[in-house]
Amino acid sequence: MPQYPNQNFNAMRQDAIRRSREMQRRARSAPPAYTPPDPEQGSYHPPVQDTPAPEPAPPPEHSSLQGLIPEELHSLLSDWDGEKLALAALLYLLYKEGADVSLLLALAYILL
């Protein structure tokens, strides 16, 4: 422990004040932040897209699933989106792992 703790504290405080003033001085002399060019001045050129966007691929045929999924289940799942299918898969996995019934019921409620 230093012999004169007040002098050490005062020195650290003076050093902190000096650093703070140095940072403030540097902040004032820093160049201004970047501002994008004004579009009315003519220096702005919006991006031009020469090639048309490719058309999305058609959805896959459901006929490939005909042999794997029973017809009743296929008609039930035909209008489900990816989120509902993911929730159903999560619900099934949690059921197989023996999850809490209240959790399974909450997920089933969200699924509906």
C-alpha positions in Angstrom: 0.0 0.0 0.0 1.4 3.4 -0.9 2.6 5.6 1.9 0.5 8.6 0.7 -2.8 7.2 -0.8 -4.3 10.7 -1.3 -1.4 11.8 -3.5 -1.9 8.6 -5.7 -5.6 9.3 -5.9 -5.1 12.9 -6.8 -2.6 11.9 -9.5 -5.1 9.4 -11.0 -7.8 12.0 -10.9 -5.6 14.6 -12.7 -4.7 12.0 -15.3 -8.3 11.2 -15.9 -9.2 14.9 -16.3 -6.3 15.3 -18.7 -7.4 12.3 -20.8 -11.0 13.5 -20.9 -9.9 16.9 -22.1 -7.7 15.3 -24.8 -10.6 13.2 -26.1 -12.9 16.3 -26.2 -10.3 18.2 -28.1 -9.9 15.4 -30.6 -13.7 15.1 -31.0 -13.9 18.8 -31.9 -11.2 18.6 -34.4 -12.4 15.4 -36.1 -13.7 15.7 -39.6 -17.5 15.8 -39.9 -19.4 12.5 -40.3 -20.1 11.3 -43.9 -23.2 12.6 -45.4 -24.5 11.0 -48.7 -24.7 13.3 -51.7 -27.9 15.2 -52.3 -29.9 13.7 -55.1 -31.1 17.1 -56.3 -27.5 18.2 -57.1 -27.1 15.6 -59.8 -24.3 13.6 -58.2 -26.7 10.9 -57.1 -27.3 8.0 -59.5 -29.7 5.3 -58.5 -28.7 1.8 -59.3 -29.9 0.6 -62.7 -30.9 -3.0 -63.2 -30.3 -4.0 -66.8 -31.3 -7.6 -66.6 -34.8 -8.6 -65.5 -35.1 -10.6 -62.4 -35.4 -14.3 -63.0 -38.8 -15.8 -62.4 -39.2 -17.9 -59.3 -39.2 -21.7 -59.9 -42.7 -23.3 -59.8 -43.6 -25.0 -56.6 -42.8 -28.7 -56.6 -45.5 -31.1 -57.5 -47.3 -32.8 -54.7 -47.6 -36.0 -56.7 -44.1 -37.1 -55.4 -45.5 -37.2 -51.9 -48.6 -39.3 -52.9 -46.9 -42.6 -52.1 -45.3 -41.4 -48.8 -48.2 -39.6 -47.1 -51.8 -41.0 -46.8 -54.4 -39.1 -48.8 -56.2 -37.8 -45.7 -53.0 -36.4 -44.2 -51.9 -35.0 -47.6 -55.2 -33.1 -48.0 -54.9 -31.8 -44.4 -51.3 -30.6 -44.8 -51.6 -29.2 -48.3 -52.5 -25.6 -47.2 -49.9 -25.5 -44.4 -46.9 -23.1 -44.8 -43.4 -23.8 -43.6 -44.0 -22.3 -40.1 -46.9 -24.6 -39.4 -45.0 -27.6 -40.6 -42.0 -26.7 -38.4 -44.3 -26.3 -35.4 -45.9 -29.7 -36.1 -42.5 -31.3 -36.4 -41.4 -29.8 -33.1 -44.6 -30.9 -31.5 -44.0 -34.5 -32.7 -40.3 -34.5 -31.6 -41.2 -33.2 -28.1 -44.0 -35.7 -27.8 -41.6 -38.6 -28.7 -39.1 -37.3 -26.1 -41.7 -37.2 -23.4 -42.1 -33.4 -22.9 -44.5 -31.8 -20.5 -48.1 -32.0 -21.6 -48.7 -28.3 -20.9 -45.9 -27.5 -23.4 -47.4 -29.8 -26.0 -50.8 -28.3 -25.6 -49.4 -24.8 -25.8 -47.6 -25.6 -29.1 -50.8 -27.3 -30.4 -52.8 -24.1 -29.6 -50.2 -22.0 -31.5 -50.4 -24.4 -34.4 -54.2 -24.0 -34.7 
